[in-house]
Amino acid sequence: MIRIRGEKDLGIGAIYLALGLVGFIVARDYSFGTAGRMGPGYFPTVISSLLIVFGIATIGKGLLRDGQPLGSINWKGLTLVTFSVCAFGFLLEAAGLVAALLVLILICAAASERFRFDIRAVVGVVALVVFCVAVFVEGLGLPMPIFGEWFK
């Protein structure tokens, strides 16, 4: 009989392993390419492989070392983070990247019991939105509207 010594490590390791396997299976339908000329399957395959390795290592840690037991599930946080990602996907085209990011960040922040909306939070949100627009739209040239149809 295998004794589980670290429930949290075993649980997160299983999640990493499952996500890595799903990503690896999905990415195998894309061409891989080379390191110098990456195909569309290169990045997902590499990231999925790393998730699989980390998952196996974390599961091993959960089986070999004492760790923390699983606690209760934070339903509020789980619900708000899931809702924020769905809202981001819904708002991206219609409202644009800036509005979608603002909604995503503020809903995710509401999941924390320690978050306080003060001047530091406002500066952090503005800096994160500007950084994301600069990197993803301007730097990488991803075809995302900065401001969507709702604001035109």
C-alpha positions in Angstrom: 0.0 0.0 0.0 1.3 3.4 -0.9 1.3 6.0 1.9 0.5 9.6 0.9 2.5 11.9 3.1 1.9 15.2 1.5 -1.7 15.6 0.2 -1.3 19.1 -1.2 1.8 18.1 -3.2 0.1 15.0 -4.5 -3.0 16.9 -5.5 -1.1 19.8 -7.3 1.2 17.2 -8.9 -1.8 15.4 -10.3 -3.2 18.7 -11.7 0.2 19.6 -13.3 0.4 16.1 -14.8 -3.2 16.1 -16.1 -2.8 19.6 -17.7 0.6 18.6 -19.2 -0.8 15.4 -20.7 -3.8 17.3 -22.2 -1.6 20.0 -23.6 0.8 17.4 -25.0 -2.0 15.5 -26.7 -3.5 18.6 -28.2 -0.1 19.9 -29.4 0.9 16.7 -31.2 -1.5 17.7 -34.1 0.6 20.8 -34.8 4.0 20.9 -36.5 6.8 21.1 -34.1 9.6 22.8 -36.1 13.0 23.5 -34.7 14.4 25.8 -32.0 15.5 28.3 -34.7 12.3 28.0 -36.7 9.5 27.2 -34.2 6.3 25.7 -35.5 2.9 26.2 -33.9 3.3 23.1 -31.8 6.8 24.0 -30.4 5.7 26.1 -27.4 2.8 24.0 -26.2 4.8 20.9 -26.5 7.7 22.3 -24.5 5.4 23.8 -21.8 3.4 20.6 -21.6 6.5 18.5 -21.2 7.7 20.8 -18.4 4.3 20.5 -16.7 4.5 16.7 -16.9 8.0 16.7 -15.4 7.0 19.0 -12.6 3.8 17.0 -12.0 5.8 13.7 -11.7 8.3 15.4 -9.4 5.6 16.9 -7.2 3.7 13.7 -7.0 7.0 12.0 -5.9 7.5 14.7 -3.3 3.9 14.1 -2.0 4.6 10.4 -1.7 8.1 10.6 -0.1 8.0 13.7 2.1 5.7 14.8 4.9 3.5 17.7 3.8 0.4 19.6 4.6 -3.0 17.9 4.4 -5.6 19.2 2.0 -7.8 21.9 3.5 -11.2 23.1 2.6 -11.8 24.4 -0.9 -12.0 28.2 -1.3 -15.2 28.2 -3.3 -15.4 32.0 -3.4 -11.9 32.3 -4.9 -12.4 29.4 -7.3 -15.7 30.8 -8.6 -14.4 34.4 -9.0 -11.2 33.4 -10.8 -13.1 31.1 -13.1 -15.7 33.8 -13.8 -13.0 36.4 -14.4 -11.4 34.3 -17.1 -14.7 33.7 -18.8 -15.5 37.4 -18.6 -12.1 38.2 -20.2 -12.8 35.9 -23.1 -16.3 37.4 -23.6 -15.1 41.0 -23.3 -11.9 40.8 -25.4 -13.5 41.3 -28.8 -16.4 43.5 -27.8 -14.8 45.8 -25.3 -11.1 45.5 -26.1 -8.0 44.4 -24.2 -8.0 47.3 -21.8 -11.5 46.7 -20.5 -11.2 42.9 -20.5 -8.0 43.2 -18.5 -9.5 45.6 -16.0 -12.5 43.3 -15.4 -10.2 40.2 -15.1 -7.8 41.9 -12.6 -10.6 43.4 -10.5 -12.6 40.2 -10.3 -9.6 38.2 -9.5 -8.5 40.7 -6.8 -12.0 40.4 -5.2 -11.2 36.7 -4.7 -8.6 37.7 -2.1 -9.8 38.6 1.4 -6.7 40.8 1.9 -7.2 43.0 -1.2 -7.9 46.6 -0.6 -8.7 49.0 -3.4 -6.4 51.9 -2.7 -3.9 54.1 -4.7 -1.3 51.3 -4.8 -3.9 48.9 -6.3 -4.9 51.5 -8.9 -1.2 52.1 -9.9 -0.6 48.4 -10.1 -3.7 47.8 -12.3 -2.8 50.6 -14.6 0.8 49.4 -14.9 -0.2 45.9 -15.6 -2.7 46.9 -18.3 -0.1 49.2 -20.0 2.5 46.4 -19.8 0.1 43.9 -21.3 -0.9 46.2 -24.1 2.8 47.1 -24.8 4.0 43.5 -24.8 1.1 41.6 -26.5 -0.3 44.1 -28.9 2.6 46.4 -29.7 5.6 44.1 -29.1 4.3 40.7 -30.3 1.7 42.1 -32.7 -1.1 39.9 -31.5 -4.4 40.9 -33.3 -6.3 42.0 -30.2 -8.3 45.3 -30.2 -7.0 47.7 -27.6 -10.5 49.3 -27.4 -13.4 47.2 -28.8 -16.5 48.0 -30.7 -18.3 49.1 -27.5 -16.0 52.2 -27.3 -16.0 53.3 -30.9 
